[in-house]
Amino acid sequence: MVGAAPVDTGRTIAWGHWALEAEFATGPDGELRLVRLARPGDPVSASGAGAPLHLVELTALGHGSGWSGPRFTGTALGPRLRHRAHTLGEHDGWTRLTVELHDPGTGLTAFVELSSPIGLPVLRSRVRLRNDGHEPLVVQSVSSLLLGALPPPDRLDVHRARNDWLAECRWYTEALSDTVADISVDVHQHDSRAALTLTGRGSWSSGGHLPMGALTERDGDRAWLWQVESPAGWRWDLGERHHGTYLALNGPTDAEHQWRIRLEPGSEFTTVPGVIALGSGLGSGPRAGPGSGLDDAFGALTSYRRAVRRPHPDHAALPVVFNDYMNTLMGDPTTERLLPLIDAAAEAGSEYFCVDSGWYDDSTEGWWDSVGEWLPSSRRFPDGGIQAVLDRIRERGMVPGLWLEPEVVGVRSPVAAELPPEAFFQRDGVRLVEQGRHQLDLRHPAARAHLDRTVDRIVGDWGVGYLKLDYNILVDPGTCGPGDVSPGAGLLGHAQAYLDWLAEVLERYPGLVIENCASGGMRMDGATLAVTQLQSTSDQQDPLRCPPIAAAAPTAVPPEQGAVWAYPQPAFDDDLITFTLGGALLGRIHLSGHLDRMPEHQLALVRAAVAVYKTVRGDLAEALPFWPLGLPGWTDEWTALGMRVPGDRTAYLSVWRRGGESGIRVPVEHLAGRAVTAEILHPSPAPSPSQSSSASASPCPSIGSVVWDGGGVRVGLPRTPGALLIRLTSAE
């Protein structure tokens, strides 16, 4: 029953809705455990009765390790958090359960705040600690979400995503048992200490790996997909307990991130959220292929991301953005260079025009270590200043945008001396310098006031409607400002203050569109995506390396928020132009390239691609991604990304060929057995398709062909590189 109250018999609590079931049990020791989290109809785990975990794992100085922890509960030295009460609520389409745990010895109270969007198999969890005792507590780690009683390691594959500069969202798979062996034996009276641990460190929250992971059943169809919504450090663990598998999601910890906090009597701390989405499908496996439970879980997580984010009209409008940077002006804009580019971008169908980095640079020594004032260059814009450029953008029917790197101040900038020392990151009283730059600490009012003045000038006075906010330094482990116990806590405090500041900016300027960027996708985390409207997915400059990034980007960000570069150039042949354009059509197309130098026939190719995008973007705002050839590999010759439109009458496929045979079959399981029309939308208008009860084809031999065979699409691409955007329409 949707929104039903928890039923407490003294030993169990049942909670959830028609898409998610959760069951909790209180043992004789008074400790509450989550014993089942599943979709209705999922099988009950065969793990042992002791496999479920406590609701919270906590470590604190002076209380040993494993305070109510899952790994070594038999040797835990600290006190226990016991179930004291629980409450529920339902509001705005979410159902919520808050469980109150208390340790009478220290007076520590933990509130486990669970929530789920009604209709989605997704659980969000965070823990709020309150010191109700008389002595301070120094907390070293506290979990956001714990889940046990999963199938044993030898039945599971684990999925992770490398996320490096220029090579983002690279998912890979291995058997969990390769790292976590099931070696529990009664004689030792504890479980295996082997665990697979993944961490993100420093101020690039997704540098190295995405703050995500997944498990899939090797011989089943279930999937468990998670994300840690931290704008700073994070950690997740997979381990073995009672012949089952457990998952632990954490924000920053003392061991990995030099994070700890001092909880004075009466004070509180709330963890970053941990989120898990459940999926089931038609089969799993090493590449999590068509119809897989992993695809299903990604669909649920995409819907959750839409439900949790800050509402904004950009999420439905999906305007086309032209940015002058990538493979074009590369941080060296001038009025002379921009005006013809603005005209060409408008002619191609752009609706926003963003002037990227360099617009503030008046020096002859380079601007990297002098940024911070954010005043326009008179050298670059001699006639009418930057306002003349912004006016030209508006005259051509576009919204003007500017690039900023708000959190940094160059060591040569006057701002470095104007702001107080406490407004910057510091350690042991020494202001930090990273690559010739200082880092602002947005917890300090002077730092915040400086950025408020900057935004009010650019947005309020100049009328800029789009800000690309970049971040190109990496600070690890963080800052120890006044009141900070540890640098990791200082970093998390700043990162959360930065997001609060962004929210306040959007309150003042509700029509403003903000793009989140950190050298591309190095800050691609759920906390930031819930505030900003767009996410840069990569800085990759080679169009031939873009397909696996573009195809996998929807694993980390909803398609309507994922900015994908499309940078056609006059030196490209027609195939490469349509290839680079086609890769962005199932995301947020971010145009660049010297359109002003193109002959008419090349510019016509760009106009055609933008026109096609405008016909499909309304569907993308609600569509769910799937990967009919499996999640892409970095060197795959063929790559495919699908978008499934609600109602299952329409689907879109982007298919790329970088090598291999000239044809491939792309299965589309959810449309199997139906009469389906397949048509090529890009790179050229398809001829009027003819329908039949068994097949539909849209041939265009010069650029490719598609034929529906009843359960998939047979795609032909005669040349490399090649890319097609295909629309599938079911008559049923």
KELUMDREN-936802 format. One record per residue (C-alpha): x, y, z. Coordinates in steps of 0.25 Angstrom, whole numbers, padded with zeros to 4 digits. Layout:
N
(rec (X,Y,Z)),
...
***
This chain:
732
(rec (0000,0000,0000)),
(rec (0006,0013,-0004)),
(rec (0010,0022,0008)),
(rec (0006,0011,0018)),
(rec (0010,0014,0032)),
(rec (0021,0005,0037)),
(rec (0016,-0008,0044)),
(rec (0023,-0010,0057)),
(rec (0021,-0023,0064)),
(rec (0032,-0021,0074)),
(rec (0042,-0028,0066)),
(rec (0039,-0024,0051)),
(rec (0036,-0011,0043)),
(rec (0031,-0012,0029)),
(rec (0032,0001,0021)),
(rec (0032,0005,0006)),
(rec (0022,0006,-0006)),
(rec (0018,-0002,-0018)),
(rec (0032,-0001,-0024)),
(rec (0040,-0003,-0012)),
(rec (0040,-0012,0000)),
(rec (0048,-0010,0013)),
(rec (0048,-0019,0025)),
(rec (0055,-0016,0038)),
(rec (0056,-0025,0050)),
(rec (0060,-0022,0065)),
(rec (0068,-0033,0071)),
(rec (0069,-0037,0086)),
(rec (0081,-0027,0088)),
(rec (0071,-0015,0084)),
(rec (0079,-0013,0071)),
(rec (0071,-0010,0058)),
(rec (0075,-0016,0045)),
(rec (0071,-0015,0031)),
(rec (0068,-0029,0027)),
(rec (0061,-0028,0013)),
(rec (0062,-0017,0003)),
(rec (0056,-0022,-0010)),
(rec (0046,-0019,-0021)),
(rec (0032,-0026,-0019)),
(rec (0034,-0041,-0025)),
(rec (0049,-0041,-0023)),
(rec (0054,-0054,-0017)),
(rec (0058,-0055,-0002)),
(rec (0073,-0056,-0001)),
(rec (0079,-0069,0004)),
(rec (0089,-0062,0012)),
(rec (0090,-0066,0027)),
(rec (0082,-0060,0038)),
(rec (0093,-0052,0043)),
(rec (0096,-0045,0029)),
(rec (0087,-0032,0032)),
(rec (0095,-0021,0037)),
(rec (0093,-0010,0047)),
(rec (0087,0003,0042)),
(rec (0099,0011,0045)),
(rec (0114,0009,0045)),
(rec (0122,0019,0054)),
(rec (0136,0021,0058)),
(rec (0140,0031,0069)),
(rec (0153,0034,0076)),
(rec (0154,0027,0089)),
(rec (0143,0017,0086)),
(rec (0150,0007,0077)),
(rec (0147,0003,0063)),
(rec (0134,-0003,0058)),
(rec (0124,0005,0067)),
(rec (0112,-0003,0062)),
(rec (0120,-0007,0050)),
(rec (0118,-0018,0040)),
(rec (0132,-0023,0038)),
(rec (0137,-0027,0052)),
(rec (0124,-0026,0061)),
(rec (0129,-0038,0069)),
(rec (0141,-0030,0074)),
(rec (0135,-0016,0074)),
(rec (0140,-0008,0086)),
(rec (0130,0003,0086)),
(rec (0116,0005,0091)),
(rec (0104,0001,0083)),
(rec (0093,0010,0077)),
(rec (0080,0004,0080)),
(rec (0066,0006,0074)),
(rec (0058,0016,0082)),
(rec (0047,0021,0073)),
(rec (0043,0023,0058)),
(rec (0034,0032,0051)),
(rec (0029,0033,0037)),
(rec (0024,0044,0027)),
(rec (0019,0046,0013)),
(rec (0020,0059,0005)),
(rec (0022,0063,-0009)),
(rec (0022,0049,-0015)),
(rec (0033,0044,-0005)),
(rec (0031,0034,0007)),
(rec (0040,0035,0018)),
(rec (0044,0027,0030)),
(rec (0053,0033,0041)),
(rec (0059,0023,0051)),
(rec (0065,0028,0064)),
(rec (0076,0021,0071)),
(rec (0082,0024,0084)),
(rec (0094,0020,0092)),
(rec (0092,0023,0107)),
(rec (0106,0022,0111)),
(rec (0111,0034,0103)),
(rec (0098,0041,0100)),
(rec (0100,0040,0085)),
(rec (0087,0040,0077)),
(rec (0087,0036,0062)),
(rec (0075,0039,0053)),
(rec (0075,0030,0041)),
(rec (0067,0038,0031)),
(rec (0062,0028,0020)),
(rec (0054,0033,0008)),
(rec (0049,0028,-0005)),
(rec (0041,0034,-0017)),
(rec (0028,0027,-0018)),
(rec (0028,0018,-0030)),
(rec (0043,0017,-0031)),
(rec (0051,0005,-0026)),
(rec (0061,0015,-0020)),
(rec (0065,0017,-0006)),
(rec (0072,0030,-0001)),
(rec (0079,0030,0013)),
(rec (0087,0039,0022)),
(rec (0090,0039,0037)),
(rec (0089,0051,0046)),
(rec (0097,0051,0059)),
(rec (0094,0059,0071)),
(rec (0102,0059,0084)),
(rec (0092,0058,0095)),
(rec (0103,0055,0105)),
(rec (0112,0063,0114)),
(rec (0125,0061,0108)),
(rec (0130,0064,0093)),
(rec (0132,0053,0083)),
(rec (0142,0053,0072)),
(rec (0136,0045,0061)),
(rec (0145,0039,0050)),
(rec (0135,0032,0041)),
(rec (0120,0030,0040)),
(rec (0113,0022,0029)),
(rec (0102,0028,0020)),
(rec (0096,0015,0016)),
(rec (0098,0000,0020)),
(rec (0092,-0012,0013)),
(rec (0095,-0026,0016)),
(rec (0089,-0040,0012)),
(rec (0092,-0038,-0002)),
(rec (0096,-0051,-0010)),
(rec (0110,-0057,-0007)),
(rec (0122,-0051,-0015)),
(rec (0123,-0063,-0024)),
(rec (0110,-0060,-0030)),
(rec (0112,-0045,-0033)),
(rec (0120,-0036,-0043)),
(rec (0124,-0022,-0038)),
(rec (0124,-0010,-0047)),
(rec (0132,0002,-0046)),
(rec (0135,0014,-0054)),
(rec (0149,0020,-0057)),
(rec (0147,0035,-0058)),
(rec (0160,0042,-0063)),
(rec (0162,0055,-0070)),
(rec (0159,0053,-0085)),
(rec (0155,0039,-0082)),
(rec (0142,0040,-0073)),
(rec (0131,0029,-0070)),
(rec (0139,0017,-0073)),
(rec (0132,0006,-0067)),
(rec (0139,-0008,-0065)),
(rec (0134,-0021,-0058)),
(rec (0140,-0032,-0050)),
(rec (0135,-0044,-0042)),
(rec (0134,-0039,-0028)),
(rec (0140,-0052,-0023)),
(rec (0153,-0048,-0030)),
(rec (0155,-0038,-0018)),
(rec (0145,-0043,-0007)),
(rec (0146,-0058,-0005)),
(rec (0136,-0065,0003)),
(rec (0145,-0071,0014)),
(rec (0136,-0070,0026)),
(rec (0139,-0081,0036)),
(rec (0133,-0084,0049)),
(rec (0146,-0086,0056)),
(rec (0151,-0072,0055)),
(rec (0137,-0067,0059)),
(rec (0137,-0055,0049)),
(rec (0136,-0053,0034)),
(rec (0146,-0050,0024)),
(rec (0153,-0037,0025)),
(rec (0155,-0036,0010)),
(rec (0147,-0024,0004)),
(rec (0147,-0017,-0009)),
(rec (0148,-0002,-0005)),
(rec (0147,0010,-0014)),
(rec (0150,0024,-0010)),
(rec (0150,0038,-0016)),
(rec (0159,0048,-0011)),
(rec (0162,0063,-0011)),
(rec (0153,0074,-0017)),
(rec (0151,0067,-0030)),
(rec (0139,0059,-0025)),
(rec (0139,0050,-0037)),
(rec (0154,0050,-0041)),
(rec (0159,0036,-0043)),
(rec (0146,0029,-0041)),
(rec (0131,0033,-0042)),
(rec (0125,0033,-0027)),
(rec (0117,0021,-0032)),
(rec (0117,0006,-0033)),
(rec (0108,-0006,-0036)),
(rec (0106,-0021,-0034)),
(rec (0099,-0030,-0043)),
(rec (0096,-0045,-0042)),
(rec (0104,-0054,-0051)),
(rec (0093,-0064,-0053)),
(rec (0081,-0055,-0050)),
(rec (0075,-0042,-0054)),
(rec (0076,-0033,-0042)),
(rec (0085,-0021,-0040)),
(rec (0088,-0012,-0029)),
(rec (0093,0002,-0033)),
(rec (0098,0013,-0024)),
(rec (0104,0027,-0023)),
(rec (0110,0035,-0012)),
(rec (0105,0049,-0012)),
(rec (0117,0056,-0007)),
(rec (0123,0068,-0013)),
(rec (0137,0065,-0007)),
(rec (0142,0051,-0001)),
(rec (0135,0038,-0001)),
(rec (0137,0023,0001)),
(rec (0129,0011,-0002)),
(rec (0132,-0004,0002)),
(rec (0128,-0018,-0002)),
(rec (0131,-0029,0007)),
(rec (0126,-0043,0011)),
(rec (0118,-0046,0024)),
(rec (0111,-0059,0027)),
(rec (0113,-0064,0013)),
(rec (0106,-0052,0008)),
(rec (0111,-0039,0003)),
(rec (0110,-0025,0009)),
(rec (0110,-0011,0004)),
(rec (0115,0001,0012)),
(rec (0114,0015,0007)),
(rec (0122,0027,0013)),
(rec (0125,0041,0011)),
(rec (0139,0045,0015)),
(rec (0146,0038,0027)),
(rec (0158,0040,0035)),
(rec (0166,0028,0030)),
(rec (0165,0032,0015)),
(rec (0162,0047,0015)),
(rec (0167,0053,0028)),
(rec (0153,0056,0032)),
(rec (0148,0056,0046)),
(rec (0139,0065,0054)),
(rec (0137,0069,0068)),
(rec (0123,0068,0073)),
(rec (0121,0077,0085)),
(rec (0109,0074,0094)),
(rec (0097,0079,0087)),
(rec (0103,0080,0074)),
(rec (0099,0072,0061)),
(rec (0105,0066,0048)),
(rec (0098,0061,0036)),
(rec (0105,0051,0026)),
(rec (0105,0053,0011)),
(rec (0094,0044,0005)),
(rec (0096,0030,0000)),
(rec (0086,0025,-0011)),
(rec (0083,0011,-0016)),
(rec (0074,0008,-0028)),
(rec (0069,-0007,-0031)),
(rec (0068,-0013,-0044)),
(rec (0063,-0025,-0051)),
(rec (0063,-0029,-0065)),
(rec (0065,-0040,-0076)),
(rec (0079,-0044,-0072)),
(rec (0092,-0039,-0067)),
(rec (0107,-0043,-0070)),
(rec (0120,-0036,-0071)),
(rec (0116,-0025,-0080)),
(rec (0102,-0023,-0074)),
(rec (0096,-0025,-0088)),
(rec (0082,-0022,-0094)),
(rec (0070,-0023,-0085)),
(rec (0079,-0024,-0073)),
(rec (0075,-0021,-0059)),
(rec (0087,-0011,-0059)),
(rec (0080,-0003,-0070)),
(rec (0067,-0004,-0061)),
(rec (0074,0001,-0049)),
(rec (0081,0013,-0057)),
(rec (0067,0016,-0062)),
(rec (0062,0017,-0047)),
(rec (0074,0025,-0043)),
(rec (0072,0035,-0055)),
(rec (0057,0037,-0050)),
(rec (0062,0039,-0036)),
(rec (0072,0049,-0040)),
(rec (0061,0057,-0047)),
(rec (0052,0056,-0034)),
(rec (0063,0061,-0025)),
(rec (0069,0073,-0033)),
(rec (0065,0087,-0032)),
(rec (0054,0090,-0042)),
(rec (0058,0099,-0053)),
(rec (0052,0102,-0067)),
(rec (0065,0098,-0074)),
(rec (0062,0084,-0071)),
(rec (0050,0084,-0080)),
(rec (0055,0094,-0091)),
(rec (0068,0088,-0094)),
(rec (0073,0101,-0102)),
(rec (0085,0099,-0111)),
(rec (0098,0105,-0106)),
(rec (0110,0110,-0114)),
(rec (0123,0111,-0106)),
(rec (0135,0118,-0113)),
(rec (0146,0109,-0106)),
(rec (0147,0095,-0110)),
(rec (0156,0094,-0123)),
(rec (0153,0108,-0126)),
(rec (0157,0121,-0118)),
(rec (0163,0112,-0107)),
(rec (0163,0123,-0097)),
(rec (0167,0135,-0106)),
(rec (0154,0143,-0109)),
(rec (0154,0157,-0115)),
(rec (0143,0165,-0121)),
(rec (0149,0163,-0135)),
(rec (0149,0148,-0134)),
(rec (0135,0147,-0127)),
(rec (0126,0155,-0135)),
(rec (0127,0146,-0148)),
(rec (0126,0134,-0139)),
(rec (0113,0139,-0132)),
(rec (0107,0142,-0146)),
(rec (0110,0128,-0150)),
(rec (0105,0121,-0137)),
(rec (0092,0128,-0138)),
(rec (0091,0124,-0153)),
(rec (0093,0110,-0149)),
(rec (0082,0110,-0139)),
(rec (0089,0113,-0125)),
(rec (0080,0119,-0114)),
(rec (0091,0122,-0104)),
(rec (0105,0127,-0107)),
(rec (0116,0126,-0096)),
(rec (0129,0133,-0097)),
(rec (0139,0124,-0090)),
(rec (0152,0127,-0083)),
(rec (0161,0139,-0085)),
(rec (0151,0150,-0086)),
(rec (0156,0157,-0074)),
(rec (0171,0156,-0078)),
(rec (0179,0169,-0080)),
(rec (0192,0164,-0077)),
(rec (0204,0160,-0087)),
(rec (0209,0149,-0077)),
(rec (0196,0140,-0077)),
(rec (0184,0140,-0068)),
(rec (0185,0126,-0061)),
(rec (0191,0132,-0048)),
(rec (0185,0146,-0049)),
(rec (0170,0142,-0049)),
(rec (0160,0147,-0038)),
(rec (0155,0161,-0041)),
(rec (0146,0156,-0053)),
(rec (0146,0170,-0060)),
(rec (0146,0170,-0075)),
(rec (0159,0173,-0083)),
(rec (0160,0186,-0090)),
(rec (0171,0181,-0099)),
(rec (0162,0169,-0104)),
(rec (0149,0178,-0106)),
(rec (0154,0191,-0110)),
(rec (0142,0197,-0117)),
(rec (0130,0197,-0107)),
(rec (0136,0187,-0098)),
(rec (0130,0174,-0095)),
(rec (0116,0180,-0094)),
(rec (0117,0181,-0109)),
(rec (0120,0166,-0111)),
(rec (0108,0163,-0101)),
(rec (0099,0172,-0109)),
(rec (0102,0165,-0122)),
(rec (0099,0152,-0116)),
(rec (0085,0157,-0112)),
(rec (0083,0164,-0125)),
(rec (0085,0151,-0132)),
(rec (0074,0145,-0123)),
(rec (0083,0137,-0113)),
(rec (0085,0138,-0098)),
(rec (0099,0142,-0094)),
(rec (0108,0134,-0085)),
(rec (0122,0136,-0079)),
(rec (0132,0126,-0073)),
(rec (0136,0128,-0058)),
(rec (0145,0120,-0049)),
(rec (0139,0126,-0036)),
(rec (0146,0118,-0025)),
(rec (0161,0122,-0029)),
(rec (0169,0134,-0028)),
(rec (0182,0135,-0035)),
(rec (0195,0139,-0027)),
(rec (0197,0151,-0035)),
(rec (0182,0156,-0034)),
(rec (0180,0168,-0026)),
(rec (0168,0160,-0019)),
(rec (0179,0151,-0012)),
(rec (0183,0163,-0004)),
(rec (0169,0170,-0002)),
(rec (0162,0158,0005)),
(rec (0166,0154,0019)),
(rec (0175,0141,0020)),
(rec (0163,0134,0027)),
(rec (0155,0135,0013)),
(rec (0165,0125,0007)),
(rec (0169,0110,0009)),
(rec (0180,0109,0019)),
(rec (0188,0098,0027)),
(rec (0196,0102,0040)),
(rec (0193,0116,0037)),
(rec (0199,0116,0023)),
(rec (0191,0120,0011)),
(rec (0191,0109,0001)),
(rec (0196,0111,-0013)),
(rec (0192,0101,-0024)),
(rec (0197,0103,-0038)),
(rec (0199,0118,-0036)),
(rec (0185,0120,-0029)),
(rec (0179,0121,-0016)),
(rec (0166,0114,-0013)),
(rec (0154,0122,-0007)),
(rec (0147,0117,0006)),
(rec (0132,0119,0003)),
(rec (0129,0118,0018)),
(rec (0136,0132,0020)),
(rec (0126,0144,0018)),
(rec (0137,0152,0011)),
(rec (0139,0141,0001)),
(rec (0124,0140,-0001)),
(rec (0122,0155,-0002)),
(rec (0133,0155,-0013)),
(rec (0126,0145,-0022)),
(rec (0113,0152,-0019)),
(rec (0118,0165,-0025)),
(rec (0124,0157,-0037)),
(rec (0111,0150,-0040)),
(rec (0102,0163,-0038)),
(rec (0111,0171,-0047)),
(rec (0112,0160,-0058)),
(rec (0097,0155,-0057)),
(rec (0090,0167,-0051)),
(rec (0097,0178,-0058)),
(rec (0102,0172,-0071)),
(rec (0090,0163,-0073)),
(rec (0098,0150,-0075)),
(rec (0088,0138,-0074)),
(rec (0098,0127,-0074)),
(rec (0110,0124,-0065)),
(rec (0120,0113,-0068)),
(rec (0126,0111,-0055)),
(rec (0139,0103,-0056)),
(rec (0149,0098,-0046)),
(rec (0163,0094,-0051)),
(rec (0171,0091,-0038)),
(rec (0172,0079,-0029)),
(rec (0173,0082,-0014)),
(rec (0176,0069,-0005)),
(rec (0173,0067,0006)),
(rec (0166,0081,0009)),
(rec (0167,0093,0018)),
(rec (0168,0095,0033)),
(rec (0162,0108,0036)),
(rec (0158,0114,0049)),
(rec (0149,0104,0056)),
(rec (0153,0092,0047)),
(rec (0158,0080,0054)),
(rec (0163,0073,0041)),
(rec (0166,0077,0026)),
(rec (0156,0067,0021)),
(rec (0145,0074,0029)),
(rec (0149,0087,0024)),
(rec (0148,0083,0010)),
(rec (0134,0077,0012)),
(rec (0130,0089,0019)),
(rec (0134,0098,0008)),
(rec (0128,0089,-0003)),
(rec (0115,0089,0004)),
(rec (0116,0104,0006)),
(rec (0119,0106,-0009)),
(rec (0106,0098,-0013)),
(rec (0098,0107,-0003)),
(rec (0104,0119,-0010)),
(rec (0100,0114,-0024)),
(rec (0086,0112,-0018)),
(rec (0085,0126,-0013)),
(rec (0090,0131,-0027)),
(rec (0079,0124,-0033)),
(rec (0069,0129,-0024)),
(rec (0073,0143,-0027)),
(rec (0073,0140,-0042)),
(rec (0063,0129,-0045)),
(rec (0065,0129,-0060)),
(rec (0080,0128,-0059)),
(rec (0086,0115,-0065)),
(rec (0098,0109,-0058)),
(rec (0108,0099,-0064)),
(rec (0116,0091,-0055)),
(rec (0130,0088,-0060)),
(rec (0143,0084,-0054)),
(rec (0153,0081,-0065)),
(rec (0141,0074,-0071)),
(rec (0135,0064,-0063)),
(rec (0144,0064,-0050)),
(rec (0132,0068,-0041)),
(rec (0121,0060,-0047)),
(rec (0115,0056,-0033)),
(rec (0100,0055,-0029)),
(rec (0101,0067,-0019)),
(rec (0105,0077,-0030)),
(rec (0096,0071,-0040)),
(rec (0084,0074,-0031)),
(rec (0087,0089,-0031)),
(rec (0093,0092,-0045)),
(rec (0086,0091,-0058)),
(rec (0097,0085,-0067)),
(rec (0109,0077,-0065)),
(rec (0121,0077,-0074)),
(rec (0124,0063,-0077)),
(rec (0138,0064,-0083)),
(rec (0150,0073,-0089)),
(rec (0153,0062,-0099)),
(rec (0157,0069,-0112)),
(rec (0158,0057,-0122)),
(rec (0145,0054,-0128)),
(rec (0149,0040,-0130)),
(rec (0150,0038,-0115)),
(rec (0137,0044,-0111)),
(rec (0127,0033,-0114)),
(rec (0130,0024,-0101)),
(rec (0129,0037,-0093)),
(rec (0116,0042,-0099)),
(rec (0110,0028,-0099)),
(rec (0113,0026,-0084)),
(rec (0111,0040,-0079)),
(rec (0096,0037,-0076)),
(rec (0101,0027,-0065)),
(rec (0105,0039,-0057)),
(rec (0096,0050,-0061)),
(rec (0082,0051,-0067)),
(rec (0083,0053,-0083)),
(rec (0076,0067,-0082)),
(rec (0088,0071,-0072)),
(rec (0099,0065,-0079)),
(rec (0107,0075,-0088)),
(rec (0114,0068,-0100)),
(rec (0123,0075,-0109)),
(rec (0121,0075,-0124)),
(rec (0132,0083,-0130)),
(rec (0131,0082,-0146)),
(rec (0143,0089,-0153)),
(rec (0145,0094,-0167)),
(rec (0156,0084,-0169)),
(rec (0147,0072,-0166)),
(rec (0141,0064,-0177)),
(rec (0126,0062,-0177)),
(rec (0127,0049,-0170)),
(rec (0135,0054,-0158)),
(rec (0126,0067,-0157)),
(rec (0113,0058,-0156)),
(rec (0121,0048,-0147)),
(rec (0124,0059,-0137)),
(rec (0110,0065,-0138)),
(rec (0103,0052,-0136)),
(rec (0110,0049,-0123)),
(rec (0103,0060,-0116)),
(rec (0089,0058,-0121)),
(rec (0084,0049,-0109)),
(rec (0090,0059,-0098)),
(rec (0091,0074,-0097)),
(rec (0098,0078,-0110)),
(rec (0109,0088,-0108)),
(rec (0114,0094,-0121)),
(rec (0127,0099,-0124)),
(rec (0136,0100,-0136)),
(rec (0140,0111,-0146)),
(rec (0126,0111,-0152)),
(rec (0129,0125,-0158)),
(rec (0140,0119,-0167)),
(rec (0131,0108,-0173)),
(rec (0126,0108,-0187)),
(rec (0111,0108,-0188)),
(rec (0110,0093,-0190)),
(rec (0117,0090,-0177)),
(rec (0109,0100,-0169)),
(rec (0096,0093,-0175)),
(rec (0101,0080,-0169)),
(rec (0102,0087,-0155)),
(rec (0088,0094,-0157)),
(rec (0082,0081,-0161)),
(rec (0087,0074,-0148)),
(rec (0083,0085,-0139)),
(rec (0069,0085,-0145)),
(rec (0068,0070,-0143)),
(rec (0072,0072,-0128)),
(rec (0061,0082,-0126)),
(rec (0051,0071,-0131)),
(rec (0055,0061,-0121)),
(rec (0059,0069,-0109)),
(rec (0045,0069,-0103)),
(rec (0046,0054,-0102)),
(rec (0060,0054,-0096)),
(rec (0055,0062,-0084)),
(rec (0047,0050,-0079)),
(rec (0054,0038,-0086)),
(rec (0062,0027,-0079)),
(rec (0075,0022,-0084)),
(rec (0079,0008,-0088)),
(rec (0091,0002,-0095)),
(rec (0087,-0009,-0105)),
(rec (0101,-0013,-0107)),
(rec (0105,-0012,-0093)),
(rec (0113,-0001,-0086)),
(rec (0123,0004,-0096)),
(rec (0138,0000,-0095)),
(rec (0148,0011,-0098)),
(rec (0153,0004,-0111)),
(rec (0140,-0002,-0116)),
(rec (0138,-0002,-0131)),
(rec (0123,-0001,-0130)),
(rec (0116,0007,-0118)),
(rec (0101,0010,-0116)),
(rec (0093,0018,-0106)),
(rec (0078,0017,-0106)),
(rec (0067,0026,-0100)),
(rec (0054,0020,-0096)),
(rec (0042,0030,-0096)),
(rec (0031,0028,-0086)),
(rec (0019,0020,-0092)),
(rec (0029,0011,-0100)),
(rec (0024,0016,-0113)),
(rec (0037,0023,-0117)),
(rec (0051,0020,-0115)),
(rec (0064,0027,-0120)),
(rec (0077,0020,-0123)),
(rec (0091,0027,-0125)),
(rec (0100,0017,-0132)),
(rec (0115,0020,-0135)),
(rec (0125,0012,-0143)),
(rec (0140,0014,-0142)),
(rec (0144,0001,-0148)),
(rec (0141,-0013,-0150)),
(rec (0130,-0019,-0160)),
(rec (0121,-0010,-0167)),
(rec (0108,-0015,-0161)),
(rec (0103,-0019,-0147)),
(rec (0090,-0024,-0140)),
(rec (0086,-0015,-0129)),
(rec (0075,-0022,-0120)),
(rec (0064,-0014,-0114)),
(rec (0057,-0023,-0105)),
(rec (0046,-0015,-0099)),
(rec (0040,-0013,-0114)),
(rec (0042,-0028,-0118)),
(rec (0031,-0034,-0125)),
(rec (0024,-0021,-0129)),
(rec (0022,-0014,-0142)),
(rec (0033,-0003,-0142)),
(rec (0037,0008,-0152)),
(rec (0052,0010,-0152)),
(rec (0056,0024,-0158)),
(rec (0070,0031,-0159)),
(rec (0069,0045,-0153)),
(rec (0083,0049,-0155)),
(rec (0092,0051,-0163)),
(rec (0082,0054,-0174)),
(rec (0067,0054,-0174)),
(rec (0062,0040,-0176)),
(rec (0052,0037,-0188)),
(rec (0037,0034,-0183)),
(rec (0038,0021,-0177)),
(rec (0028,0010,-0180)),
(rec (0022,0001,-0170)),
(rec (0019,-0013,-0170)),
(rec (0015,-0023,-0159)),
(rec (0029,-0030,-0159)),
(rec (0039,-0020,-0163)),
(rec (0042,-0005,-0166)),
(rec (0054,0000,-0173)),
(rec (0060,0014,-0175)),
(rec (0071,0012,-0185)),
(rec (0081,0023,-0189)),
(rec (0093,0016,-0195)),
(rec (0102,0028,-0195)),
(rec (0102,0030,-0180)),
(rec (0096,0017,-0175)),
(rec (0083,0008,-0174)),
(rec (0074,0003,-0163)),
(rec (0065,-0009,-0163)),
(rec (0055,-0014,-0152)),
(rec (0056,-0029,-0151)),
(rec (0045,-0031,-0140)),
(rec (0054,-0031,-0128)),
(rec (0065,-0021,-0132)),
(rec (0071,-0012,-0143)),
(rec (0081,-0016,-0153)),
(rec (0090,-0004,-0155)),
(rec (0099,-0002,-0167)),
(rec (0110,0009,-0167)),
(rec (0118,0007,-0180)),
(rec (0130,0017,-0175)),
(rec (0137,0020,-0163)),
(rec (0136,0029,-0155)),
(rec (0121,0028,-0156)),
(rec (0109,0031,-0147)),
(rec (0094,0030,-0148)),
(rec (0083,0035,-0140)),
(rec (0071,0026,-0141)),
(rec (0057,0027,-0137)),
(rec (0048,0015,-0134)),
(rec (0033,0017,-0134)),
(rec (0024,0006,-0130)),
(rec (0010,0005,-0135)),
(rec (0005,-0003,-0123)),
***
